[in-house]
Structures are given as structure tokens and as C-alpha cells.
Amino acid sequence: MATPVNIIVQYILLRRDLKKMKNYNDGAIITQACHASSAILYKTINDDLTKLYLSDLERMHKVVLGIDGNENDINELSNLLKQNSIEHYLWIEQPENIPTAIAVKPYYKKDIEHFFSKYKLYR
């Protein structure tokens, strides 16, 4: 059983400005998070931490955060994560070609939480 020190978590970040766009109601925004989460889990299915995370479905930890800003801000975060070798998936909605969400593969919370400390829970 995971203790607070070794919790495995998946961070998902959504652009808050999507709410102001015509095609993005609450359901469409939630879908963006689901797309990004599914994509990174699929891409990292053979990763040891992903396997461990998926082995206990009743106790998966996800943190959904909002990104204030726009397309540039989500791209900057993706670049920061790449520079620090943090595996993630930047979901780009098609056919609009709009980056909407980032999902990080499961990591130990203590190892990556500092990358997301400036973001608030998505509400």
C-alpha cells in the first residue's frame, strides 16, 4: 500500500481558456483530459511505474490542474517537461490543431510535484 511518501500520481493539466471557446463545453473539456491521459498511459504501458499505477485501479491518484493562459502557455509547459525528461502527452485536438491538455505518465509525486506547484486545481 502506498504511503504519502511514495504515492504514484498522474498529473493532468487543462487550458482554462477553453471554456471561452465556442466548441468547448464542460463535456468537451473533460474529454480533452481523458484523451491526454489515455494517450500517455498507452505510450508508457510497459513502464514499471505505469504498470504499478494500473495494477491498483481502485487507488489511482490523479491531479487535474488548470493552466491560466493560452496555447503558448501549454506549449511552454510541454517544453519544460521535455527539457527535464518528464514523459507526457500534449493532446492536440483535431481538426482544429489546438493544444488542449497535458497528461504526465505516472510518477512518484515527490519527484514531479514541483513542476506543477504554480497551477491550481481545475474547477
Backbone bond lengths (Angstrom), bond angles and torsions (degrees), N, CA, C in turn:
res aa  C-N    CA-C-N  psi(-1)  N-CA   C-N-CA  omega(-1)  CA-C   N-CA-C  phi
1 M - - - 1.451 - - 1.527 109.26 -
2 A 1.304 116.42 139.02 1.460 121.91 -177.18 1.526 110.62 -73.91
3 T 1.299 114.71 135.61 1.458 119.95 172.34 1.518 107.37 -98.73
4 P 1.336 118.22 165.60 1.471 118.92 -179.76 1.525 113.69 -54.34
5 V 1.311 118.23 -25.27 1.459 121.53 -178.74 1.530 111.55 -74.17
6 N 1.324 117.45 -33.45 1.458 118.64 -174.03 1.530 113.15 -119.80
7 I 1.311 117.16 33.64 1.465 121.19 177.06 1.524 109.33 -67.41
8 I 1.314 114.75 133.10 1.467 120.46 174.06 1.522 106.17 -95.52
9 V 1.328 115.80 130.76 1.457 120.64 -174.38 1.523 110.07 -135.80
10 Q 1.316 114.24 151.18 1.458 120.35 171.86 1.527 107.39 -114.75
11 Y 1.312 116.33 123.11 1.462 121.76 175.54 1.523 108.90 -93.32
12 I 1.333 114.45 136.49 1.456 122.01 175.93 1.518 106.66 -129.06
13 L 1.319 116.64 131.23 1.462 121.55 -179.46 1.514 109.94 -122.01
14 L 1.324 115.05 133.32 1.468 122.46 -178.80 1.518 109.87 -121.14
15 R 1.310 115.50 142.66 1.470 119.90 175.22 1.524 109.50 -72.03
16 R 1.324 116.69 124.71 1.468 121.39 178.21 1.526 112.20 -70.03
17 D 1.322 117.44 -27.94 1.470 119.48 -176.58 1.528 112.80 -71.32
18 L 1.329 117.60 -8.45 1.461 119.77 177.47 1.525 111.36 -62.41
19 K 1.341 116.81 -29.66 1.465 120.86 -179.72 1.526 112.35 -59.80
20 K 1.316 116.07 -25.85 1.469 120.67 -178.26 1.529 112.21 -86.65
21 M 1.323 116.68 -9.76 1.459 120.38 -177.98 1.532 109.74 -87.74
22 K 1.299 115.51 143.39 1.468 123.06 -173.40 1.531 113.51 -55.92
23 N 1.297 118.09 -41.95 1.464 121.42 -173.18 1.526 114.70 -87.09
24 Y 1.327 118.84 3.99 1.458 120.75 -172.91 1.519 112.07 -118.46
25 N 1.330 115.84 88.29 1.461 120.17 170.67 1.530 107.69 -85.77
26 D 1.330 117.70 -177.91 1.463 120.10 -177.15 1.527 112.39 -57.30
27 G 1.318 116.65 -42.89 1.462 120.06 -179.73 1.516 112.55 -62.38
28 A 1.317 116.15 -42.37 1.462 120.28 179.43 1.528 111.31 -65.40
29 I 1.314 117.10 -35.64 1.472 120.99 179.37 1.530 110.09 -69.94
30 I 1.318 116.61 -43.78 1.466 119.90 177.14 1.525 109.97 -60.02
31 T 1.301 116.31 -38.74 1.465 121.17 179.44 1.523 111.10 -60.27
32 Q 1.319 117.72 -37.23 1.470 120.81 179.16 1.527 110.71 -61.24
33 A 1.329 116.44 -42.72 1.464 120.72 177.95 1.524 110.68 -63.55
34 C 1.332 116.11 -41.53 1.463 120.36 179.41 1.528 111.45 -64.26
35 H 1.331 116.61 -42.10 1.474 119.96 177.99 1.532 110.44 -58.79
36 A 1.326 116.72 -49.25 1.465 120.55 -176.82 1.532 110.98 -64.33
37 S 1.336 116.40 -43.04 1.461 120.32 179.85 1.523 111.02 -63.05
38 S 1.320 116.91 -47.72 1.465 120.54 179.57 1.523 111.41 -60.27
39 A 1.324 116.11 -41.60 1.466 120.81 -177.32 1.529 111.90 -63.32
40 I 1.330 117.88 -46.41 1.468 118.80 -177.37 1.524 111.08 -72.28
41 L 1.326 117.57 -33.69 1.465 118.85 176.83 1.529 110.29 -65.20
42 Y 1.310 116.50 -40.75 1.463 120.53 177.56 1.534 110.61 -64.16
43 K 1.322 116.69 -45.52 1.472 120.69 -178.15 1.526 112.54 -64.27
44 T 1.340 116.71 -29.40 1.471 120.42 -175.33 1.534 111.62 -112.35
45 I 1.316 117.35 23.63 1.466 122.33 -174.65 1.529 112.57 -57.24
46 N 1.323 118.23 -27.01 1.464 121.01 -179.55 1.526 113.59 -94.82
47 D 1.321 117.17 1.25 1.462 122.35 177.60 1.533 108.97 -72.70
48 D 1.312 117.02 139.77 1.470 120.92 -177.09 1.530 112.65 -60.30
49 L 1.331 117.29 -43.46 1.467 118.99 179.91 1.523 111.77 -69.37
50 T 1.308 117.70 -36.04 1.467 120.05 176.08 1.520 109.66 -63.41
51 K 1.314 117.59 -43.20 1.468 121.09 178.17 1.532 110.85 -60.60
52 L 1.312 116.05 -44.38 1.464 120.55 179.70 1.527 110.68 -63.97
53 Y 1.317 116.15 -43.31 1.470 122.09 178.61 1.526 110.92 -59.42
54 L 1.310 117.00 -44.11 1.462 121.82 -177.18 1.529 112.80 -79.68
55 S 1.318 117.32 -11.76 1.464 120.01 -178.22 1.529 112.74 -76.92
56 D 1.330 117.09 -12.45 1.466 120.84 -178.32 1.531 108.47 -130.15
57 L 1.318 116.33 72.34 1.471 121.80 -171.91 1.518 113.44 -58.52
58 E 1.303 118.22 -30.12 1.470 120.33 -178.17 1.526 112.96 -76.42
59 R 1.315 117.47 -9.09 1.468 119.67 -175.80 1.532 112.94 -128.86
60 M 1.334 116.45 25.40 1.465 118.71 177.76 1.527 109.23 -67.97
61 H 1.316 116.31 137.53 1.460 122.09 177.55 1.522 108.95 -108.02
62 K 1.327 115.77 126.20 1.462 122.22 173.84 1.513 107.30 -127.84
63 V 1.316 115.87 145.22 1.458 121.78 174.35 1.524 105.95 -125.39
64 V 1.336 116.00 119.05 1.462 121.23 -179.03 1.526 108.04 -105.29
65 L 1.318 114.40 117.75 1.453 122.01 -175.82 1.525 110.31 -116.32
66 G 1.329 115.87 157.63 1.453 120.94 177.65 1.513 111.68 -106.00
67 I 1.316 115.26 142.33 1.463 121.55 175.07 1.520 107.46 -103.97
68 D 1.331 115.78 115.37 1.461 120.15 173.34 1.516 106.62 -77.82
69 G 1.280 116.94 134.54 1.451 118.91 -179.76 1.516 110.44 129.18
70 N 1.313 115.00 -142.76 1.462 119.16 -172.84 1.523 110.49 -144.45
71 E 1.307 115.07 -159.11 1.461 122.52 -178.68 1.533 111.98 -56.23
72 N 1.323 117.09 -40.20 1.471 120.01 179.92 1.520 111.67 -61.69
73 D 1.333 116.75 -38.74 1.462 120.46 -176.78 1.525 112.00 -67.93
74 I 1.317 117.50 -40.33 1.469 119.57 178.99 1.532 110.28 -70.92
75 N 1.325 117.17 -34.62 1.469 120.22 176.30 1.527 110.98 -67.47
76 E 1.337 117.52 -38.61 1.470 120.84 177.12 1.518 111.08 -62.36
77 L 1.339 116.39 -42.45 1.465 119.39 178.29 1.525 110.07 -63.49
78 S 1.304 117.73 -43.78 1.463 120.84 178.02 1.528 110.66 -58.59
79 N 1.323 117.15 -43.03 1.472 120.53 178.33 1.523 111.68 -63.75
80 L 1.335 117.29 -40.87 1.471 121.12 177.61 1.533 110.11 -61.52
81 L 1.304 116.31 -44.14 1.467 119.72 179.18 1.528 110.77 -63.68
82 K 1.331 117.57 -41.48 1.473 121.20 177.36 1.526 110.48 -60.46
83 Q 1.337 116.73 -45.76 1.461 121.06 -179.10 1.522 111.99 -60.17
84 N 1.331 116.27 -27.05 1.462 121.16 -178.44 1.533 112.48 -103.82
85 S 1.330 116.15 14.55 1.473 122.94 177.10 1.529 113.01 56.10
86 I 1.332 115.63 36.71 1.458 121.07 175.45 1.525 107.28 -93.67
87 E 1.321 116.17 114.86 1.462 119.93 -177.28 1.527 109.75 -71.08
88 H 1.317 114.63 129.89 1.460 120.63 -178.01 1.524 108.83 -155.50
89 Y 1.314 113.74 170.51 1.458 119.82 176.41 1.515 108.12 -128.32
90 L 1.301 116.23 122.78 1.463 122.37 174.77 1.519 106.51 -93.40
91 W 1.335 116.09 109.43 1.458 119.72 -179.34 1.522 109.15 -78.83
92 I 1.317 116.08 127.05 1.464 122.02 177.51 1.519 107.03 -116.27
93 E 1.315 115.69 110.34 1.459 121.39 -176.44 1.519 110.34 -70.17
94 Q 1.322 114.12 133.35 1.459 121.48 -179.94 1.530 109.27 -113.97
95 P 1.273 120.63 149.92 1.465 127.03 9.46 1.528 113.26 -88.04
96 E 1.332 117.07 2.11 1.467 120.22 -175.70 1.528 113.38 -68.30
97 N 1.363 116.92 -21.57 1.456 122.25 -177.50 1.532 111.89 62.21
98 I 1.341 116.13 43.65 1.456 122.58 -177.21 1.533 109.22 -110.71
99 P 1.346 118.01 120.88 1.461 119.33 173.79 1.537 109.21 -70.69
100 T 1.325 116.43 124.35 1.462 120.07 -171.86 1.520 114.46 -118.38
101 A 1.325 117.48 -31.93 1.467 120.38 -172.57 1.523 110.60 -152.17
102 I 1.318 114.22 154.79 1.463 122.16 173.31 1.521 107.19 -126.31
103 A 1.311 115.66 134.39 1.461 120.57 170.62 1.522 107.47 -123.91
104 V 1.303 115.25 133.99 1.455 122.43 179.40 1.523 107.77 -97.64
105 K 1.300 117.09 143.03 1.465 118.98 175.66 1.527 108.48 -61.97
106 P 1.302 118.87 159.45 1.466 119.94 177.86 1.538 111.70 -60.30
107 Y 1.318 114.40 131.81 1.467 123.17 176.31 1.528 108.24 -136.17
108 Y 1.325 114.88 163.24 1.463 117.66 168.71 1.524 107.58 -65.69
109 K 1.313 115.96 130.47 1.464 121.81 -175.40 1.523 111.29 -53.25
110 K 1.311 116.85 -44.26 1.467 121.15 -176.59 1.530 112.26 -60.77
111 D 1.330 116.91 -24.40 1.464 121.04 -176.95 1.525 113.95 -83.66
112 I 1.340 117.48 -20.57 1.470 117.69 -174.82 1.525 114.81 -130.59
113 E 1.321 118.86 -8.47 1.468 119.75 -174.08 1.526 112.72 -58.49
114 H 1.313 118.14 -29.20 1.465 120.25 -178.74 1.535 112.41 -64.57
115 F 1.317 118.22 -24.39 1.460 120.33 177.75 1.536 111.91 -69.22
116 F 1.331 116.46 -20.67 1.461 121.06 -171.61 1.520 113.82 -117.71
117 S 1.324 117.48 7.81 1.462 121.00 -174.28 1.527 113.37 -64.60
118 K 1.316 118.76 -23.42 1.468 120.16 -178.84 1.531 113.02 -84.16
119 Y 1.327 117.15 -8.00 1.464 120.84 -177.62 1.524 110.39 -97.27
120 K 1.327 116.16 145.80 1.467 121.39 179.35 1.520 109.92 -102.23
121 L 1.323 115.60 158.50 1.455 120.14 177.86 1.523 110.24 -54.05
122 Y 1.306 115.26 142.52 1.462 120.08 178.21 1.522 107.52 -76.53
123 R 1.324 116.01 125.18 1.487 121.19 -179.91 1.486 109.23 -132.21
